[in-house]
Amino acid sequence: MTRKWAIVAMAATALLVTGCNTVKGLGRDIESVGEAGEKVVK
C-alpha cells in the first residue's frame, strides 16, 4: 500500500514540475514577442 502511494506522489510531482516549466517557458515566449513588437513600433 505504501509503495502505491509513493508511485502516485512521484507521478504528481513530475506533472507539477513539468507544468511549472511549461508555464515559465510560455511566459518567456510571450515576453520576447512583446519586446519584438516594441522594437517594430519604435
mmCIF entry with sequence, helices, sheets and N, C-alpha, C, O atoms, coordinates in Angstrom:
data_MODEL
# 
_entry.id   MODEL 
# 
_entity.id                         1 
_entity.type                       polymer 
_entity.pdbx_number_of_molecules   1 
# 
_entity_poly.entity_id                      1 
_entity_poly.type                           'polypeptide(L)' 
_entity_poly.nstd_linkage                   no 
_entity_poly.nstd_monomer                   no 
_entity_poly.pdbx_seq_one_letter_code       MTRKWAIVAMAATALLVTGCNTVKGLGRDIESVGEAGEKVVK 
_entity_poly.pdbx_seq_one_letter_code_can   MTRKWAIVAMAATALLVTGCNTVKGLGRDIESVGEAGEKVVK 
_entity_poly.pdbx_strand_id                 A 
# 
loop_
_entity_poly_seq.entity_id 
_entity_poly_seq.num 
_entity_poly_seq.mon_id 
_entity_poly_seq.hetero 
1 1  MET n 
1 2  THR n 
1 3  ARG n 
1 4  LYS n 
1 5  TRP n 
1 6  ALA n 
1 7  ILE n 
1 8  VAL n 
1 9  ALA n 
1 10 MET n 
1 11 ALA n 
1 12 ALA n 
1 13 THR n 
1 14 ALA n 
1 15 LEU n 
1 16 LEU n 
1 17 VAL n 
1 18 THR n 
1 19 GLY n 
1 20 CYS n 
1 21 ASN n 
1 22 THR n 
1 23 VAL n 
1 24 LYS n 
1 25 GLY n 
1 26 LEU n 
1 27 GLY n 
1 28 ARG n 
1 29 ASP n 
1 30 ILE n 
1 31 GLU n 
1 32 SER n 
1 33 VAL n 
1 34 GLY n 
1 35 GLU n 
1 36 ALA n 
1 37 GLY n 
1 38 GLU n 
1 39 LYS n 
1 40 VAL n 
1 41 VAL n 
1 42 LYS n 
# 
_struct_asym.id          A 
_struct_asym.entity_id   1 
# 
_struct_conf.conf_type_id            HELX_P 
_struct_conf.id                      HELX_P1 
_struct_conf.pdbx_PDB_helix_id       AA1 
_struct_conf.beg_label_comp_id       THR 
_struct_conf.beg_label_asym_id       A 
_struct_conf.beg_label_seq_id        2 
_struct_conf.pdbx_beg_PDB_ins_code   ? 
_struct_conf.end_label_comp_id       VAL 
_struct_conf.end_label_asym_id       A 
_struct_conf.end_label_seq_id        41 
_struct_conf.pdbx_end_PDB_ins_code   ? 
_struct_conf.beg_auth_comp_id        THR 
_struct_conf.beg_auth_asym_id        A 
_struct_conf.beg_auth_seq_id         2 
_struct_conf.end_auth_comp_id        VAL 
_struct_conf.end_auth_asym_id        A 
_struct_conf.end_auth_seq_id         41 
_struct_conf.pdbx_PDB_helix_class    1 
_struct_conf.details                 ? 
_struct_conf.pdbx_PDB_helix_length   40 
# 
_struct_conf_type.id          HELX_P 
_struct_conf_type.criteria    ? 
_struct_conf_type.reference   ? 
# 
loop_
_atom_site.group_PDB 
_atom_site.id 
_atom_site.type_symbol 
_atom_site.label_atom_id 
_atom_site.label_alt_id 
_atom_site.label_comp_id 
_atom_site.label_asym_id 
_atom_site.label_entity_id 
_atom_site.label_seq_id 
_atom_site.pdbx_PDB_ins_code 
_atom_site.Cartn_x 
_atom_site.Cartn_y 
_atom_site.Cartn_z 
_atom_site.occupancy 
_atom_site.B_iso_or_equiv 
_atom_site.pdbx_formal_charge 
_atom_site.auth_seq_id 
_atom_site.auth_comp_id 
_atom_site.auth_asym_id 
_atom_site.auth_atom_id 
_atom_site.pdbx_PDB_model_num 
ATOM 1   N N  . MET A 1 1  ? 0.823  -1.195 0.000   1.00 0.00 ? 1  MET A N  1 
ATOM 2   C CA . MET A 1 1  ? 0.000  0.000  0.000   1.00 0.00 ? 1  MET A CA 1 
ATOM 3   C C  . MET A 1 1  ? 0.870  1.263  0.000   1.00 0.00 ? 1  MET A C  1 
ATOM 4   O O  . MET A 1 1  ? 0.560  2.227  -0.700  1.00 0.00 ? 1  MET A O  1 
ATOM 5   N N  . THR A 1 2  ? 1.942  1.261  0.771   1.00 0.00 ? 2  THR A N  1 
ATOM 6   C CA . THR A 1 2  ? 2.835  2.416  0.835   1.00 0.00 ? 2  THR A CA 1 
ATOM 7   C C  . THR A 1 2  ? 3.513  2.640  -0.514  1.00 0.00 ? 2  THR A C  1 
ATOM 8   O O  . THR A 1 2  ? 3.700  3.778  -0.944  1.00 0.00 ? 2  THR A O  1 
ATOM 9   N N  . ARG A 1 3  ? 3.875  1.555  -1.168  1.00 0.00 ? 3  ARG A N  1 
ATOM 10  C CA . ARG A 1 3  ? 4.533  1.671  -2.474  1.00 0.00 ? 3  ARG A CA 1 
ATOM 11  C C  . ARG A 1 3  ? 3.585  2.327  -3.481  1.00 0.00 ? 3  ARG A C  1 
ATOM 12  O O  . ARG A 1 3  ? 4.018  3.126  -4.311  1.00 0.00 ? 3  ARG A O  1 
ATOM 13  N N  . LYS A 1 4  ? 2.324  1.998  -3.410  1.00 0.00 ? 4  LYS A N  1 
ATOM 14  C CA . LYS A 1 4  ? 1.329  2.577  -4.310  1.00 0.00 ? 4  LYS A CA 1 
ATOM 15  C C  . LYS A 1 4  ? 1.248  4.094  -4.125  1.00 0.00 ? 4  LYS A C  1 
ATOM 16  O O  . LYS A 1 4  ? 1.209  4.842  -5.102  1.00 0.00 ? 4  LYS A O  1 
ATOM 17  N N  . TRP A 1 5  ? 1.223  4.537  -2.883  1.00 0.00 ? 5  TRP A N  1 
ATOM 18  C CA . TRP A 1 5  ? 1.169  5.979  -2.604  1.00 0.00 ? 5  TRP A CA 1 
ATOM 19  C C  . TRP A 1 5  ? 2.454  6.680  -3.027  1.00 0.00 ? 5  TRP A C  1 
ATOM 20  O O  . TRP A 1 5  ? 2.418  7.829  -3.466  1.00 0.00 ? 5  TRP A O  1 
ATOM 21  N N  . ALA A 1 6  ? 3.570  6.007  -2.899  1.00 0.00 ? 6  ALA A N  1 
ATOM 22  C CA . ALA A 1 6  ? 4.845  6.594  -3.320  1.00 0.00 ? 6  ALA A CA 1 
ATOM 23  C C  . ALA A 1 6  ? 4.851  6.817  -4.832  1.00 0.00 ? 6  ALA A C  1 
ATOM 24  O O  . ALA A 1 6  ? 5.329  7.844  -5.314  1.00 0.00 ? 6  ALA A O  1 
ATOM 25  N N  . ILE A 1 7  ? 4.321  5.853  -5.567  1.00 0.00 ? 7  ILE A N  1 
ATOM 26  C CA . ILE A 1 7  ? 4.257  5.985  -7.023  1.00 0.00 ? 7  ILE A CA 1 
ATOM 27  C C  . ILE A 1 7  ? 3.321  7.128  -7.406  1.00 0.00 ? 7  ILE A C  1 
ATOM 28  O O  . ILE A 1 7  ? 3.632  7.912  -8.303  1.00 0.00 ? 7  ILE A O  1 
ATOM 29  N N  . VAL A 1 8  ? 2.192  7.224  -6.737  1.00 0.00 ? 8  VAL A N  1 
ATOM 30  C CA . VAL A 1 8  ? 1.244  8.312  -7.009  1.00 0.00 ? 8  VAL A CA 1 
ATOM 31  C C  . VAL A 1 8  ? 1.888  9.663  -6.701  1.00 0.00 ? 8  VAL A C  1 
ATOM 32  O O  . VAL A 1 8  ? 1.735  10.614 -7.468  1.00 0.00 ? 8  VAL A O  1 
ATOM 33  N N  . ALA A 1 9  ? 2.601  9.750  -5.593  1.00 0.00 ? 9  ALA A N  1 
ATOM 34  C CA . ALA A 1 9  ? 3.259  11.003 -5.206  1.00 0.00 ? 9  ALA A CA 1 
ATOM 35  C C  . ALA A 1 9  ? 4.330  11.395 -6.222  1.00 0.00 ? 9  ALA A C  1 
ATOM 36  O O  . ALA A 1 9  ? 4.444  12.568 -6.579  1.00 0.00 ? 9  ALA A O  1 
ATOM 37  N N  . MET A 1 10 ? 5.107  10.434 -6.686  1.00 0.00 ? 10 MET A N  1 
ATOM 38  C CA . MET A 1 10 ? 6.151  10.733 -7.683  1.00 0.00 ? 10 MET A CA 1 
ATOM 39  C C  . MET A 1 10 ? 5.527  11.183 -9.003  1.00 0.00 ? 10 MET A C  1 
ATOM 40  O O  . MET A 1 10 ? 6.037  12.103 -9.644  1.00 0.00 ? 10 MET A O  1 
ATOM 41  N N  . ALA A 1 11 ? 4.445  10.554 -9.410  1.00 0.00 ? 11 ALA A N  1 
ATOM 42  C CA . ALA A 1 11 ? 3.777  10.943 -10.652 1.00 0.00 ? 11 ALA A CA 1 
ATOM 43  C C  . ALA A 1 11 ? 3.215  12.359 -10.536 1.00 0.00 ? 11 ALA A C  1 
ATOM 44  O O  . ALA A 1 11 ? 3.337  13.153 -11.468 1.00 0.00 ? 11 ALA A O  1 
ATOM 45  N N  . ALA A 1 12 ? 2.606  12.675 -9.407  1.00 0.00 ? 12 ALA A N  1 
ATOM 46  C CA . ALA A 1 12 ? 2.058  14.017 -9.200  1.00 0.00 ? 12 ALA A CA 1 
ATOM 47  C C  . ALA A 1 12 ? 3.164  15.071 -9.201  1.00 0.00 ? 12 ALA A C  1 
ATOM 48  O O  . ALA A 1 12 ? 3.001  16.148 -9.775  1.00 0.00 ? 12 ALA A O  1 
ATOM 49  N N  . THR A 1 13 ? 4.270  14.764 -8.568  1.00 0.00 ? 13 THR A N  1 
ATOM 50  C CA . THR A 1 13 ? 5.401  15.694 -8.530  1.00 0.00 ? 13 THR A CA 1 
ATOM 51  C C  . THR A 1 13 ? 5.952  15.930 -9.932  1.00 0.00 ? 13 THR A C  1 
ATOM 52  O O  . THR A 1 13 ? 6.265  17.063 -10.297 1.00 0.00 ? 13 THR A O  1 
ATOM 53  N N  . ALA A 1 14 ? 6.071  14.866 -10.710 1.00 0.00 ? 14 ALA A N  1 
ATOM 54  C CA . ALA A 1 14 ? 6.568  15.002 -12.078 1.00 0.00 ? 14 ALA A CA 1 
ATOM 55  C C  . ALA A 1 14 ? 5.641  15.887 -12.908 1.00 0.00 ? 14 ALA A C  1 
ATOM 56  O O  . ALA A 1 14 ? 6.109  16.725 -13.679 1.00 0.00 ? 14 ALA A O  1 
ATOM 57  N N  . LEU A 1 15 ? 4.340  15.706 -12.755 1.00 0.00 ? 15 LEU A N  1 
ATOM 58  C CA . LEU A 1 15 ? 3.393  16.535 -13.501 1.00 0.00 ? 15 LEU A CA 1 
ATOM 59  C C  . LEU A 1 15 ? 3.471  17.999 -13.085 1.00 0.00 ? 15 LEU A C  1 
ATOM 60  O O  . LEU A 1 15 ? 3.408  18.891 -13.931 1.00 0.00 ? 15 LEU A O  1 
ATOM 61  N N  . LEU A 1 16 ? 3.608  18.246 -11.795 1.00 0.00 ? 16 LEU A N  1 
ATOM 62  C CA . LEU A 1 16 ? 3.696  19.631 -11.317 1.00 0.00 ? 16 LEU A CA 1 
ATOM 63  C C  . LEU A 1 16 ? 4.961  20.318 -11.820 1.00 0.00 ? 16 LEU A C  1 
ATOM 64  O O  . LEU A 1 16 ? 4.919  21.471 -12.249 1.00 0.00 ? 16 LEU A O  1 
ATOM 65  N N  . VAL A 1 17 ? 6.076  19.612 -11.767 1.00 0.00 ? 17 VAL A N  1 
ATOM 66  C CA . VAL A 1 17 ? 7.342  20.191 -12.226 1.00 0.00 ? 17 VAL A CA 1 
ATOM 67  C C  . VAL A 1 17 ? 7.277  20.480 -13.720 1.00 0.00 ? 17 VAL A C  1 
ATOM 68  O O  . VAL A 1 17 ? 7.721  21.536 -14.171 1.00 0.00 ? 17 VAL A O  1 
ATOM 69  N N  . THR A 1 18 ? 6.732  19.558 -14.479 1.00 0.00 ? 18 THR A N  1 
ATOM 70  C CA . THR A 1 18 ? 6.594  19.758 -15.923 1.00 0.00 ? 18 THR A CA 1 
ATOM 71  C C  . THR A 1 18 ? 5.684  20.943 -16.213 1.00 0.00 ? 18 THR A C  1 
ATOM 72  O O  . THR A 1 18 ? 5.972  21.753 -17.094 1.00 0.00 ? 18 THR A O  1 
ATOM 73  N N  . GLY A 1 19 ? 4.596  21.043 -15.479 1.00 0.00 ? 19 GLY A N  1 
ATOM 74  C CA . GLY A 1 19 ? 3.671  22.160 -15.662 1.00 0.00 ? 19 GLY A CA 1 
ATOM 75  C C  . GLY A 1 19 ? 4.323  23.497 -15.377 1.00 0.00 ? 19 GLY A C  1 
ATOM 76  O O  . GLY A 1 19 ? 4.104  24.459 -16.113 1.00 0.00 ? 19 GLY A O  1 
ATOM 77  N N  . CYS A 1 20 ? 5.109  23.574 -14.338 1.00 0.00 ? 20 CYS A N  1 
ATOM 78  C CA . CYS A 1 20 ? 5.787  24.826 -13.992 1.00 0.00 ? 20 CYS A CA 1 
ATOM 79  C C  . CYS A 1 20 ? 6.763  25.224 -15.089 1.00 0.00 ? 20 CYS A C  1 
ATOM 80  O O  . CYS A 1 20 ? 6.834  26.395 -15.462 1.00 0.00 ? 20 CYS A O  1 
ATOM 81  N N  . ASN A 1 21 ? 7.509  24.265 -15.603 1.00 0.00 ? 21 ASN A N  1 
ATOM 82  C CA . ASN A 1 21 ? 8.457  24.581 -16.669 1.00 0.00 ? 21 ASN A CA 1 
ATOM 83  C C  . ASN A 1 21 ? 7.733  25.050 -17.921 1.00 0.00 ? 21 ASN A C  1 
ATOM 84  O O  . ASN A 1 21 ? 8.213  25.948 -18.612 1.00 0.00 ? 21 ASN A O  1 
ATOM 85  N N  . THR A 1 22 ? 6.603  24.465 -18.218 1.00 0.00 ? 22 THR A N  1 
ATOM 86  C CA . THR A 1 22 ? 5.843  24.857 -19.399 1.00 0.00 ? 22 THR A CA 1 
ATOM 87  C C  . THR A 1 22 ? 5.324  26.275 -19.254 1.00 0.00 ? 22 THR A C  1 
ATOM 88  O O  . THR A 1 22 ? 5.413  27.065 -20.194 1.00 0.00 ? 22 THR A O  1 
ATOM 89  N N  . VAL A 1 23 ? 4.791  26.606 -18.106 1.00 0.00 ? 23 VAL A N  1 
ATOM 90  C CA . VAL A 1 23 ? 4.265  27.960 -17.878 1.00 0.00 ? 23 VAL A CA 1 
ATOM 91  C C  . VAL A 1 23 ? 5.387  28.979 -17.926 1.00 0.00 ? 23 VAL A C  1 
ATOM 92  O O  . VAL A 1 23 ? 5.215  30.063 -18.483 1.00 0.00 ? 23 VAL A O  1 
ATOM 93  N N  . LYS A 1 24 ? 6.524  28.649 -17.355 1.00 0.00 ? 24 LYS A N  1 
ATOM 94  C CA . LYS A 1 24 ? 7.667  29.565 -17.366 1.00 0.00 ? 24 LYS A CA 1 
ATOM 95  C C  . LYS A 1 24 ? 8.142  29.802 -18.797 1.00 0.00 ? 24 LYS A C  1 
ATOM 96  O O  . LYS A 1 24 ? 8.440  30.935 -19.174 1.00 0.00 ? 24 LYS A O  1 
ATOM 97  N N  . GLY A 1 25 ? 8.211  28.740 -19.589 1.00 0.00 ? 25 GLY A N  1 
ATOM 98  C CA . GLY A 1 25 ? 8.628  28.869 -20.987 1.00 0.00 ? 25 GLY A CA 1 
ATOM 99  C C  . GLY A 1 25 ? 7.636  29.695 -21.794 1.00 0.00 ? 25 GLY A C  1 
ATOM 100 O O  . GLY A 1 25 ? 8.032  30.502 -22.635 1.00 0.00 ? 25 GLY A O  1 
ATOM 101 N N  . LEU A 1 26 ? 6.355  29.495 -21.538 1.00 0.00 ? 26 LEU A N  1 
ATOM 102 C CA . LEU A 1 26 ? 5.323  30.264 -22.231 1.00 0.00 ? 26 LEU A CA 1 
ATOM 103 C C  . LEU A 1 26 ? 5.453  31.745 -21.885 1.00 0.00 ? 26 LEU A C  1 
ATOM 104 O O  . LEU A 1 26 ? 5.316  32.603 -22.757 1.00 0.00 ? 26 LEU A O  1 
ATOM 105 N N  . GLY A 1 27 ? 5.716  32.042 -20.627 1.00 0.00 ? 27 GLY A N  1 
ATOM 106 C CA . GLY A 1 27 ? 5.903  33.437 -20.213 1.00 0.00 ? 27 GLY A CA 1 
ATOM 107 C C  . GLY A 1 27 ? 7.084  34.085 -20.917 1.00 0.00 ? 27 GLY A C  1 
ATOM 108 O O  . GLY A 1 27 ? 7.013  35.247 -21.317 1.00 0.00 ? 27 GLY A O  1 
ATOM 109 N N  . ARG A 1 28 ? 8.159  33.343 -21.066 1.00 0.00 ? 28 ARG A N  1 
ATOM 110 C CA . ARG A 1 28 ? 9.332  33.880 -21.768 1.00 0.00 ? 28 ARG A CA 1 
ATOM 111 C C  . ARG A 1 28 ? 9.019  34.135 -23.236 1.00 0.00 ? 28 ARG A C  1 
ATOM 112 O O  . ARG A 1 28 ? 9.434  35.147 -23.799 1.00 0.00 ? 28 ARG A O  1 
ATOM 113 N N  . ASP A 1 29 ? 8.280  33.208 -23.856 1.00 0.00 ? 29 ASP A N  1 
ATOM 114 C CA . ASP A 1 29 ? 7.914  33.387 -25.258 1.00 0.00 ? 29 ASP A CA 1 
ATOM 115 C C  . ASP A 1 29 ? 7.056  34.626 -25.444 1.00 0.00 ? 29 ASP A C  1 
ATOM 116 O O  . ASP A 1 29 ? 7.278  35.402 -26.374 1.00 0.00 ? 29 ASP A O  1 
ATOM 117 N N  . ILE A 1 30 ? 6.087  34.816 -24.577 1.00 0.00 ? 30 ILE A N  1 
ATOM 118 C CA . ILE A 1 30 ? 5.207  35.983 -24.677 1.00 0.00 ? 30 ILE A CA 1 
ATOM 119 C C  . ILE A 1 30 ? 6.005  37.265 -24.466 1.00 0.00 ? 30 ILE A C  1 
ATOM 120 O O  . ILE A 1 30 ? 5.778  38.265 -25.146 1.00 0.00 ? 30 ILE A O  1 
ATOM 121 N N  . GLU A 1 31 ? 6.925  37.229 -23.534 1.00 0.00 ? 31 GLU A N  1 
ATOM 122 C CA . GLU A 1 31 ? 7.760  38.406 -23.270 1.00 0.00 ? 31 GLU A CA 1 
ATOM 123 C C  . GLU A 1 31 ? 8.612  38.750 -24.490 1.00 0.00 ? 31 GLU A C  1 
ATOM 124 O O  . GLU A 1 31 ? 8.736  39.923 -24.844 1.00 0.00 ? 31 GLU A O  1 
ATOM 125 N N  . SER A 1 32 ? 9.197  37.745 -25.135 1.00 0.00 ? 32 SER A N  1 
ATOM 126 C CA . SER A 1 32 ? 10.039 38.020 -26.296 1.00 0.00 ? 32 SER A CA 1 
ATOM 127 C C  . SER A 1 32 ? 9.213  38.559 -27.466 1.00 0.00 ? 32 SER A C  1 
ATOM 128 O O  . SER A 1 32 ? 9.695  39.401 -28.224 1.00 0.00 ? 32 SER A O  1 
ATOM 129 N N  . VAL A 1 33 ? 7.985  38.086 -27.618 1.00 0.00 ? 33 VAL A N  1 
ATOM 130 C CA . VAL A 1 33 ? 7.118  38.614 -28.673 1.00 0.00 ? 33 VAL A CA 1 
ATOM 131 C C  . VAL A 1 33 ? 6.794  40.081 -28.381 1.00 0.00 ? 33 VAL A C  1 
ATOM 132 O O  . VAL A 1 33 ? 6.780  40.909 -29.292 1.00 0.00 ? 33 VAL A O  1 
ATOM 133 N N  . GLY A 1 34 ? 6.538  40.397 -27.129 1.00 0.00 ? 34 GLY A N  1 
ATOM 134 C CA . GLY A 1 34 ? 6.268  41.789 -26.752 1.00 0.00 ? 34 GLY A CA 1 
ATOM 135 C C  . GLY A 1 34 ? 7.446  42.687 -27.013 1.00 0.00 ? 34 GLY A C  1 
ATOM 136 O O  . GLY A 1 34 ? 7.275  43.807 -27.494 1.00 0.00 ? 34 GLY A O  1 
ATOM 137 N N  . GLU A 1 35 ? 8.638  42.223 -26.707 1.00 0.00 ? 35 GLU A N  1 
ATOM 138 C CA . GLU A 1 35 ? 9.839  43.019 -26.941 1.00 0.00 ? 35 GLU A CA 1 
ATOM 139 C C  . GLU A 1 35 ? 10.057 43.235 -28.446 1.00 0.00 ? 35 GLU A C  1 
ATOM 140 O O  . GLU A 1 35 ? 10.430 44.326 -28.875 1.00 0.00 ? 35 GLU A O  1 
ATOM 141 N N  . ALA A 1 36 ? 9.823  42.198 -29.226 1.00 0.00 ? 36 ALA A N  1 
ATOM 142 C CA . ALA A 1 36 ? 9.967  42.335 -30.682 1.00 0.00 ? 36 ALA A CA 1 
ATOM 143 C C  . ALA A 1 36 ? 8.955  43.344 -31.225 1.00 0.00 ? 36 ALA A C  1 
ATOM 144 O O  . ALA A 1 36 ? 9.276  44.129 -32.117 1.00 0.00 ? 36 ALA A O  1 
ATOM 145 N N  . GLY A 1 37 ? 7.744  43.322 -30.692 1.00 0.00 ? 37 GLY A N  1 
ATOM 146 C CA . GLY A 1 37 ? 6.725  44.271 -31.113 1.00 0.00 ? 37 GLY A CA 1 
ATOM 147 C C  . GLY A 1 37 ? 7.112  45.698 -30.782 1.00 0.00 ? 37 GLY A C  1 
ATOM 148 O O  . GLY A 1 37 ? 6.870  46.608 -31.575 1.00 0.00 ? 37 GLY A O  1 
ATOM 149 N N  . GLU A 1 38 ? 7.716  45.906 -29.610 1.00 0.00 ? 38 GLU A N  1 
ATOM 150 C CA . GLU A 1 38 ? 8.152  47.236 -29.219 1.00 0.00 ? 38 GLU A CA 1 
ATOM 151 C C  . GLU A 1 38 ? 9.244  47.749 -30.160 1.00 0.00 ? 38 GLU A C  1 
ATOM 152 O O  . GLU A 1 38 ? 9.264  48.933 -30.499 1.00 0.00 ? 38 GLU A O  1 
ATOM 153 N N  . LYS A 1 39 ? 10.141 46.876 -30.577 1.00 0.00 ? 39 LYS A N  1 
ATOM 154 C CA . LYS A 1 39 ? 11.213 47.282 -31.486 1.00 0.00 ? 39 LYS A CA 1 
ATOM 155 C C  . LYS A 1 39 ? 10.650 47.699 -32.831 1.00 0.00 ? 39 LYS A C  1 
ATOM 156 O O  . LYS A 1 39 ? 11.154 48.635 -33.450 1.00 0.00 ? 39 LYS A O  1 
ATOM 157 N N  . VAL A 1 40 ? 9.606  47.013 -33.294 1.00 0.00 ? 40 VAL A N  1 
ATOM 158 C CA . VAL A 1 40 ? 8.999  47.347 -34.585 1.00 0.00 ? 40 VAL A CA 1 
ATOM 159 C C  . VAL A 1 40 ? 8.302  48.696 -34.515 1.00 0.00 ? 40 VAL A C  1 
ATOM 160 O O  . VAL A 1 40 ? 8.355  49.478 -35.464 1.00 0.00 ? 40 VAL A O  1 
ATOM 161 N N  . VAL A 1 41 ? 7.644  48.968 -33.382 1.00 0.00 ? 41 VAL A N  1 
ATOM 162 C CA . VAL A 1 41 ? 6.887  50.213 -33.232 1.00 0.00 ? 41 VAL A CA 1 
ATOM 163 C C  . VAL A 1 41 ? 7.821  51.418 -33.124 1.00 0.00 ? 41 VAL A C  1 
ATOM 164 O O  . VAL A 1 41 ? 7.489  52.494 -33.622 1.00 0.00 ? 41 VAL A O  1 
ATOM 165 N N  . LYS A 1 42 ? 8.951  51.264 -32.499 1.00 0.00 ? 42 LYS A N  1 
ATOM 166 C CA . LYS A 1 42 ? 9.885  52.388 -32.292 1.00 0.00 ? 42 LYS A CA 1 
ATOM 167 C C  . LYS A 1 42 ? 10.593 52.779 -33.525 1.00 0.00 ? 42 LYS A C  1 
ATOM 168 O O  . LYS A 1 42 ? 11.406 53.703 -33.504 1.00 0.00 ? 42 LYS A O  1 
# 
